[in-house]
Amino acid sequence: MKSRPPFTIGSVKVAPGSRRTVDLPVSVLSDHTPVTMSVHVVHGRQDGPTVFVSGGVHGNEVIGVEIIRRLLRAPNLSTLRGTLIAVPIVNAFGFISRSRYLPDRRDLNRAFPGSEHGSLASRLANLFMTEVVAKSDLGVDLHSAAIHRINYPQIRISPDNPRTRELAEVFGAPIVMQSPLRDGSLRGAAKAIGKDILLYEAGEGLRFDEISIRAGLAGILRVMRHMKMISAKGISKPKATPQFCQSSKWLRAPIGGLLRVYKADGELVRQGDLMASVSDPFGEEEEEILAPFDGLIVGRAVMPIVNEGDAVFHLGRVVSVEKAEGTVEDISTQLGDDPMFDEDEII
């Protein structure tokens, strides 16, 4: 049988049946410290798809880093068909400074596809597109909510894309959200060159969440199994079809003050349900936040202090609460049972 050719990334060739971490030069800091984007390539002996998994596009979203660390230790990779490109920390600048942004205060996820001779954000985006996205058949980009917010595990997909809808259901997160593409986003730039990306959102910025980590890891393994890249050993099937939310809305604080939340992330609510209340510190004024429609809480604020207009709940619209109840309960139960974690690593 003819051997596969090596996988080339940057100036490095990774032989079939081997794995290697490659440091791609990004920039040099003002004190002459070099900064790289570190990429781990697992190049299987047998032909198959090339899939990338990325974390830390926003430097303060650290859940993806842990998911990829565990993914790279999965025994299934020993017989990998195809190639896995893992980039735990795309935005090393933000990761080091615990910031969402780059040193020039740009959001990397608004800088794609980038330019070789543009700003720092543009150059990093161009490097990622050229060396990772363009060489892949599919991507899974891992994110969390911003600081002081939390997201229930969910996959976000582009509208009118049957392939990503199918793969989102294979992934098995409790929620699949239809989310429009934004200018400068990684998903938008990837679509322009014919590449599909699943966007995983779960947990909170600068925090580990064991349930979100397990759900993300199990989902990636399911997708790789579906694409015939790895064996099915140790990979559970989703207990139910994820709940699909075609649209969503942020509910905002009607006044500033102290927030008391009565509903949790992942909880189903009916139109008119009391979700939270906001009171001034003296208890003289209080406003309620009611559910404007039947929905599923896909994200929420975790800080008890809000200003008027602050986002409090991210509510995904569901067609029927009755139909959603069993689905969400089954998959939520599964989140605690997903494979590929170490008992001594629970945070």
N, C-alpha and C positions, 0 to 999 in steps of 0.2 A: 504494500500500500504506500502510495506516495505521501511523503511527509508534508505537513502544512508549512507554508512560509512563515517566517518570524513576523511578529507584530511590531511595527515601527511607530514610535512615539517620540517626538523631538528628534534627537540624534541617536537614540537608543533602540536596539532591536531586541525584542524579547522572544526567545526560542519557544517553539511549541512544547507543551508539557512542563513549562516553568512559570515562575512568577517573579516580579521585580518591582521595586519602588523606584520611580524616576522623578527627579526634581527638575521641573521646567522653569527656567529663569523668568521672573516677572519684572523685577525692578531692583534698584539699589537705593536704600534709604539715605537720608541726608548725612548720616555718620558713616557712610560707605558699607553698611551692613546689607548683604544681598538678601533678597526675598524671592522665594520660589513657590510654585504651586506643585505640591507633591501628589503624584498619581501612582496608584498601585495597579499593575496589570497582571491578570491571571489569564494566561494564553493556553487554552486547552490543546490536547494532542489531536482531537478530532474537529472537523469543520462544524460550524454552527454560527448563530447570530452573535453580534457584538452588542453588548448592553453596557451603558454607563450608569453608575449610581453616584450622585453628588450630594454633599452636605455643606453647610456653612457658606452658602452664597451670601446670606446675611450673617455677619460674624458672630452675632449674639444668639443665634439659633443653634444650640449645641446638640440637640437630640439626634440629628442626622449623623453627627460624628460618631456617637456611640453605636447607632444602628449599623454603620458601615464597619466599625471595629469588630462587631460580633459577626457580621456577614462574612468577613474575611477569614474568620475562624471556623466557618461551617464546614463539616466534613464532606458535604456534597460536592464541594469545589474540587476535590481530588480527582474526580472523573468528569470535569467540565468539558462540555462540547461548545466550541465557540470561544468567545473572549469576554471577560469582565473587566471593565475599567472603573476603578473605584477612586473617587476624589473626596475624601472626608472633609477637607477644609478648602473650599475654593477661595474664599476671601480671608487669607491669612492675616492681613492688616487688621480687619475688624475683629477676628477671633482673638488676636493678642491683646487688643485694647478693649475687648468685650463690648464692641459697638456693632450696630447694624451696618454702619457705613464704612467707606474707605477714608483714608486721611484727608481727601479733598471734599469730604462730606457728600459724596455722590453715592447713590444707591446702585449697587452693581446690577440689580435686577431691573434697572431702567436704562442700562447702558449697552445692551446687546443689539446687534451683533458685534459692535465695537469696531475699532480701527487699530491697525498696527502702529500708527503714528499719532493717535489721539491722546486724550487725557489718560490718567492712570486707570480709571475705571474702564475706559474704552479699550485700552491695551490688554487688560486682564480679560475682559469679555471676548476680545478677538482671539486671544490665546486659547481660551476654553472652547470656543466655537471651532477653531481650526484643528486643535489637537485631540479633542474629546468628542464633541457633538458630531462633527462631520464624518468621523470614523465609526460611528455607532448606528445601529438599526433602531434602537429604542433607548430612552433615558428615563430614570426615576430620580426626580429632584426632591430632596427632603427638606422640609421647613417646619417651623413651629410658629405660634403666635408671637406677637411682640411682647416686650417686657410688660408685666402687669396685666396680661391677658392670657387666656388658655383656649386651645382648640381641642375639640373632641376629634379622635382619629378619623380622617377623611381623605378621600382622593378627589382632586379637582381636575376636570377634563375640559377640553375645548368643545364648544357646541358643534353638532353635526359631524362627529368623527366616530363612526361605528367601531373602529379598531380600538381606540382608547376606552370607549364605553365597555367593550368586551373585556379588555385587560383590567379595567377598574373593578369589574365584578369578580374576576379571577383573583385579584389582589385581596379582596375580602375585608376591607375596612368597613366599619358600620355605615358610613355615609359616602355617597358619591355626589359631588357638587358640580353642576355645570357652571363654569366660570369663563367669562369672555376674556380674550387675549388682550393684553395691554401693550402699548407701544414701548419698545425697549426691553420687554421681558424675555427671559430665556425661552419660554414656551413659544412666544411669537416669532423669535428669530429662528428657532428650530423648525417651526412649521414652514417658514419661508424657503427652507432648503430641503423640505420633504421629510423631516424627522419628527417622530411622535415622542411626547414626554408625558409621563404621569407625574403629577405634583401631589406629594403627600404632605399633609398639614396635621400636626398633632403636638399637644403639650404647650409649654410656655418658654419664652426666651430665658436663657441663662439657667435653665433648670432641667434636670433629668426627670422623666416620668416613666416608670417601669412598664405600665400598660401600653403607653404610646410607643415605647421602644420595641416591645414584643410584637405589637401589631404591625409596625413598619417592617421589621425583620421577616416575620412570617409572610407578609404580603409580597415582598421582593422574591423570596424563595418560591412562592406559588407561581409568580409570573415567570420566573426562570424555568420552573418545571413545565409550565404550559408551553413554553417555547422550546421544550425538549433540550435544554442546556444541562440539566442536572437530574439526578434520580429523585424519586418521590419519597425516599426513606426519611422518616421523621417530619414530613411536611403535612400538616393537617389541612383538610378541605374546609372551606367556609360552611358554617352551619345553616346559613340562610343567605338569600340574595341581599346585598346592601341596599339601604334605603336611598332612593334617588331624589335629589332636590334640584329642581330645574331653575329655581331662583331663590334669592335670599335678601334679607334686609337687616340693617343695623338699627337697633332701638337705642335711643339716646336719653341721657338724663334730662328731665324736664326742668330741673333746678340744680344748683350746686348744693353740696352738703354731704351727709353721711349716707352711704348706700347699704341697704339691707336686702340681700338676695334670697329669694324663696325657691328658686328653681336651679338645678344643676346642669352643667354641660352634658349633652347627650340625652336630656330629658325631653319627652314629648309634651307639648302644651296645646290647649284648645283656645280658640278665639275668646278673648275676654278673661282668661286666667290671669290672676295676680302673679307677676313675675318678680317684682322688686318694689321697694319704696325708697324715696330719698327725703331726708329730713334735714332741716338746718340744725346746728349744734345745740340750740335752745329748745328744740321740740315744738316751736311755735308754728312752723310751716312744714307740711308734708305732701308729697305728690307720689301717686302710684304709677307704676309702669305695667300696662296690661298687654297681653298678647294681641296683636292686631289681626292675626289669622292663625289657623291651625298650623303648627310647625314643630320643628326639631331644633333644639338649641345646639348649634354647631360651634359656638364660641361665646366667651363671656369675659367680662372684666373680673379681676380678682382683687383689686384694690377697693377698700371700703370708702375711699374719699374720692368724690367726683366733682367736676365743674359742670355747669350747665352746658349741654351739648355733647358731653363725653359719650363715647360708645360704651354701652353696657352689655347688650346681648346681640349676638349674631344669630338670627333666626332663619332657618331654611324652611321653605314652603313645602308641605307634603299634601298629596291629594286626599289622603284619608288617614286620620289618626288611628282608626281601628285596624286598618291593614298594616300600618307601620309598627304597631305595638309589639306584635309577635316577632317581627323581623329584628327590630332593634334589641329586644330582650335576648334573643338567641345569639346574636353576634356579640353583644356586650358580655354575655357569659363566656363566650369563646375567648375574649381578649385576655382573660386571666389564665387561659390554658394553652396559649400559643407556644410553640416549641422554640428551641435554640436560645436558651438563656441559662445562666449559671446561678444557682441558689445563693452563692456567696457574693453575688454582684448586685443583689437587689438593693436599690437606694432607699 
